[in-house]
Amino acid sequence: MILEHVSPMGGAPVDVHVAEGRIAKLVSSTRGDAAPILLPGLVEGHCHLDKTLWGRPWWPNEVGPLLRHRIENEKAVRKSLGMDAAREGRALCLAHLAAGTTRLRSHVDIDEESRLGHVEKLLELRESLRGVMEIQLVAFPQSGLLRTPGAAEWVEEALRLGCDVVGGLDPSVIDRDPVRHLDIVFKLAERHGKPVDLHLHEPHELGAFSMELVAERSRALGMQGRVTISHGFALGDVPAPRADALLAMLAEAGVAICTSAPPSRPTPPLRRARELGVTLFAGNDNIRDTWNPYNAPDMLARAAMVGMKYELRRDEEVGWALAAVTTEAAKGCGFAGYGLEVGAQADLVLVEAESVAEAVVTRRPPKLVVSQGREVARDGAICVPSLGT
């Protein structure tokens, strides 16, 4: 495959030669006309494939306001609607792929209701999409590790079955014992050689305390670059000097932050994270499910949300928003062989725009999506009949 006269990230036009699923050669283009923008495959850094209602009829949301209401309501709705993690998850993956997402990290619930049922379904889904989408699965104890008998054992079995990442959840608020919770999470990570991704919604100094514990363990175990804190709302709650000290600690420990840039909550400060050397990337979190009717499988839209949340106005700054769903997300999740250099995996997204900033702001459907050297979508629609739509 050769993509002629394209502009990698808005740079000088080249012809991109692809062979055996990788970028084999970049040759300067001699044409003088405008070239469309070439992006690396977009990265969904945090979603929940097993929760989504994508592709189903509209579900009227009447859930209560508390976290426990949402957790319990979801369990009841899954039963009443006959939800299937593989079916709805596949619909969401294909919609993501059509919009240019070639790599994705999904958390998968492990609790007293589902046990390993959702894990098994999403492992099957991952295998069925092998070669067209790279999927990481996080073994996620949605109802807690300590307050749910058997949860730690189920998480460990999920890792044996093939989950890629050890998950955790609000060790102080949910399990009310942050030391024991994190001991379990990091011991599992060490035993199985897996990275960690911890949901941390905890606010103010409570969340800051949990972050300090995560950083201490990451540093002590030599897990720099293999630990992510998702959400990290406390970094937006505490005073700026305190946030700076926490960010410096996270940078030293090599702990990344994933944000969904929600409009309703304080969020980790992106500018300071960049200045202090913390990898900050983005994901949608919930997409059209019983928790949240909003969001869509469109990472350019998520980049635009990042830009609006952080008031990124200059073209260079809008490029930071794109980085949150491309290079920074690939780094934070540990996706290998990523980028637009020779030797990188050929995950390529061609968009009709004059600049990276215009690609983020206008969010036109990609003209072409190539995943692992294979053409998978054109003009926002899947073009591989065997995949469906």
Secondary structure by P-SEA (a helix, b strand, c coil): ccccccccccccbbbbbbccccccbbbbbccccccccccccccccbbbccccccccccccccccccaaaaaaaaaaaaaaacccaaaaaaaaaaaaaaaccccbbbbbbbcccccaaaaaaaaaaaaaacccbbbbbbbccccccccccaaaaaaaaaaaacccbbbbcccccccccaaaaaaaaaaaaaaabbbbbbbcccccaaaaaaaaaaaaaaaaaccccccccccccccccccaaaaaaaaaaaaaabbbbbbccccccccccaaaaaaaccccccccccccccccccccccaaaaaaaaaaaaccccaaaaaaaaaaacaaaaaaacccccccccccccbbbbbbcccaaaaaaacccccbbbccccccccccccccccccc
